[in-house]
């Protein structure tokens, strides 16, 4: 197992509920800023040439786009405890988790742009990122990431390592069979996996309370005899809950479930008019990044210079990745079936 943190070197705490060290808090903040800066750049590039009108098939980034602004505390708080030897499976809204887990920004951006230098040589796009170097994957299929995470956790367990898998999905997926089947099997085999549910209040356009019979999906953990915890969209609360769950998994004590009541600041997809949302007026004031920045300023962890430096560093890395993607080759249509089918006769 490597000792290098996935995105930022962040010392870990050992006692429940204590305020993290300044270095930890600064690392969490920088990870969230990098994630937001990245998504703002993707938003800019995605919409730059979709007109006139809005043609989802046009432009540098064709197809759907699901952005995770507002959900950064989940990724930063959980991934701070992981290394690139640990596995993460994410949803169709994956960028914050990929950034926090250390996926190469250049290769990820090239994949989003559909370029040959991308993680999947431009074949997968933003909903199907796959990075063997960091054991990261995601899918556009609801709850799809839970069963593969069990397979990874099972392999880690059989090899006698302390590596773990983290499986992330949305609150709507907690009503899928794959969710319950995965919790049951993970508990039965005491697998080293942490299940994370991102509850952003909306399953596309359906309010959570209209679709889910229970107030907290964390309560469902009890049915499988594992710990369950629900926290709000506070990065230090997520960090603390994840610390306990990750430690339990690494020690061989089995799975845990964390539900984070988070926030989807933008549409379900880009182009979503969000006419169904009754909470839009309150979204801006619930933005977790300026909220956390204020906390850290009051604690003396942040000042104007450190804030400016974090934003400048993030902008430099992101714009470098965008330029790399823009200048990369588009796949040759003649190679459309390459990396899809095996070459030669099948036996």
Secondary structure, DSSP 8 states (H G I E B T S, - for coil): ---SBSSS------STT----HHHHHHHHHHHHHHHHHHHHHHHHHHTT-TTTT-TT-SSS-S-----TT-HHHHHHHHTT-BTTSEEEE-SS-HHHHHHTT--HHHHHHHHTTBTTSTTTTSS-TTS-EETTTTEEE-SSTTHHHHHHHHHHHHHHHTT----EEEEEEGGGGGSHHHHHHHHHHHHTT-SEEEEEEE-SEETTEEHHHH-SSS-GGGGGGGGTSEEEEEES-HHHHHHHHHHHHHHHHTT---EEEEEE----S-SSTT---TT-S-HHHHGGG-HHHHHHHHHHHTTS--HHHHHHHHHHHHHHHHHHHHHHHHS-B--GGGTTTTTS-SS---
